[in-house]
């Protein structure tokens, strides 16, 4: 069985910064702990669909760009 590729969340981190938020503020606004968000951004855990939805709303990420931020494999 093949392993899921690791995702690159650098664009997502950049978007959080562009929106003027810290990771802590972002985590609070989407209802997760700062530690959980950091571990998800590090690729230790996958983002749940509801978290992706809340992040898209918070960071004004259009539906057509979800893959650009959440499903971009590390090269």
Rosetta blueprint (number, residue, H / E / L):
1 X L
2 X L
3 X L
4 X L
5 X L
6 X L
7 X E
8 X L
9 X L
10 X H
11 X H
12 X H
13 X H
14 X H
15 X H
16 X H
17 X H
18 X H
19 X L
20 X L
21 X L
22 X L
23 X H
24 X H
25 X H
26 X H
27 X H
28 X H
29 X H
30 X H
31 X L
32 X L
33 X L
34 X H
35 X H
36 X H
37 X H
38 X H
39 X H
40 X H
41 X H
42 X L
43 X L
44 X L
45 X L
46 X L
47 X L
48 X L
49 X H
50 X H
51 X H
52 X H
53 X H
54 X H
55 X H
56 X H
57 X H
58 X H
59 X H
60 X L
61 X L
62 X L
63 X H
64 X H
65 X H
66 X H
67 X H
68 X H
69 X H
70 X H
71 X L
72 X L
73 X E
74 X L
75 X L
